[in-house]
């Protein structure tokens, strides 16, 4: 394995809670009303320093989507998923965007969201957009 060259973001940044690798800028948040297996999640226009797993069809609360889990390049932790295809017209705005689970993040102010997080069963992507 070679050396990892991570992108360094400026300003208010969300990072991996395990290794502190920068993942997204607060300015790229599209929605804060998503939900995941571990509670709340954010939809981002752009994320960095991640690599995608296998693409798969996943039935979520808002319908069938083609998604790929995304992992931190720093430590390999699962941090969320990216939308490849939304099969319903009303969900097309998600295509090309990524969801990061708050449970896996350190916030811009150093907040650790996993404290008091509610664990939920199943796949979810509920939103109010």
C-alpha positions as CSV (number, residue, x, y, z in Angstrom):
1,X,0.0,0.0,0.0
2,X,1.3,3.4,-0.9
3,X,1.2,6.7,0.9
4,X,-2.2,8.3,1.3
5,X,-2.4,11.9,0.1
6,X,-5.4,13.4,1.9
7,X,-7.1,16.6,0.9
8,X,-7.0,19.3,3.7
9,X,-10.1,21.4,3.9
10,X,-10.3,24.9,5.3
11,X,-13.0,26.4,7.5
12,X,-15.7,24.5,9.3
13,X,-14.8,20.8,8.6
14,X,-16.4,17.5,9.4
15,X,-13.8,14.8,10.2
16,X,-13.6,11.0,10.8
17,X,-14.1,10.5,14.5
18,X,-11.4,7.8,14.6
19,X,-8.4,9.4,12.7
20,X,-9.5,13.0,12.2
21,X,-9.1,12.9,8.4
22,X,-11.1,15.7,6.8
23,X,-14.3,14.4,5.1
24,X,-16.5,17.4,4.2
25,X,-17.0,21.1,4.6
26,X,-20.0,22.5,6.3
27,X,-20.7,24.7,3.3
28,X,-21.4,21.5,1.2
29,X,-24.3,20.3,3.4
30,X,-27.4,19.9,1.4
31,X,-29.6,18.5,4.2
32,X,-29.3,17.7,7.9
33,X,-32.5,15.7,8.1
34,X,-31.3,12.3,6.9
35,X,-31.2,9.2,9.1
36,X,-28.9,6.2,9.1
37,X,-28.4,3.0,11.0
38,X,-26.9,4.9,13.9
39,X,-29.2,7.9,14.0
40,X,-28.8,11.3,12.3
41,X,-26.9,11.8,9.1
42,X,-26.1,14.7,6.7
43,X,-26.4,14.8,2.9
44,X,-23.3,16.5,1.3
45,X,-22.8,17.8,-2.2
46,X,-19.2,16.8,-2.0
47,X,-17.0,14.7,0.3
48,X,-13.3,14.1,0.2
49,X,-10.8,11.5,1.4
50,X,-13.2,8.6,1.0
51,X,-13.2,5.5,-1.2
52,X,-16.3,3.6,-2.4
53,X,-17.2,0.0,-1.8
54,X,-19.3,-2.2,-4.0
55,X,-22.3,-0.7,-5.8
56,X,-25.6,-2.3,-4.8
57,X,-29.3,-1.8,-4.9
58,X,-30.7,-0.8,-1.5
59,X,-34.3,-0.4,-0.5
60,X,-34.4,2.7,1.8
61,X,-37.3,4.6,3.4
62,X,-37.6,6.8,0.3
63,X,-37.5,4.0,-2.2
64,X,-35.0,1.9,-4.2
65,X,-31.5,3.4,-4.7
66,X,-28.2,2.3,-6.2
67,X,-25.6,3.1,-3.6
68,X,-22.1,2.4,-2.6
69,X,-20.8,2.5,1.0
70,X,-18.0,5.0,1.5
71,X,-14.9,4.5,3.7
72,X,-12.4,6.9,5.2
73,X,-9.0,6.8,3.4
74,X,-7.2,7.4,6.7
75,X,-8.4,4.5,8.7
76,X,-10.8,2.5,6.5
77,X,-13.9,3.1,8.7
78,X,-17.3,3.0,7.1
79,X,-18.5,6.6,7.3
80,X,-21.6,6.6,5.0
81,X,-22.8,6.0,1.5
82,X,-23.0,7.7,-1.9
83,X,-26.0,7.7,-4.2
84,X,-25.2,6.4,-7.7
85,X,-28.8,6.2,-8.9
86,X,-32.2,7.1,-7.5
87,X,-35.0,5.1,-9.1
88,X,-37.8,7.5,-8.3
89,X,-38.1,10.8,-10.0
90,X,-38.6,12.8,-6.7
91,X,-35.3,11.4,-5.4
92,X,-33.1,12.3,-8.4
93,X,-31.6,15.2,-6.5
94,X,-29.6,12.7,-4.4
95,X,-27.6,11.3,-7.3
96,X,-23.9,12.0,-7.0
97,X,-24.3,13.2,-3.4
98,X,-23.0,11.4,-0.3
99,X,-24.4,10.8,3.2
100,X,-22.1,10.9,6.2
101,X,-23.4,9.4,9.5
102,X,-23.1,11.8,12.4
103,X,-22.2,8.8,14.6
104,X,-19.0,8.5,12.6
105,X,-18.0,12.2,12.6
106,X,-16.3,14.9,14.7
107,X,-18.0,18.2,14.0
108,X,-16.4,21.5,13.1
109,X,-16.2,22.5,16.7
110,X,-14.8,19.1,17.8
111,X,-18.2,17.8,18.9
112,X,-18.3,14.0,19.0
113,X,-21.8,13.0,17.8
114,X,-21.6,9.4,18.9
115,X,-22.3,10.4,22.6
116,X,-26.0,9.6,23.2
117,X,-26.6,8.5,19.6
118,X,-29.7,6.4,19.1
119,X,-29.2,3.1,17.3
120,X,-31.8,2.3,14.7
121,X,-32.3,-0.9,12.8
122,X,-32.3,-1.2,9.0
123,X,-31.3,1.1,6.1
124,X,-32.7,4.6,6.1
125,X,-32.4,7.8,4.2
126,X,-35.5,9.7,5.4
127,X,-35.3,13.4,4.7
128,X,-37.4,16.5,4.6
129,X,-35.9,18.1,1.5
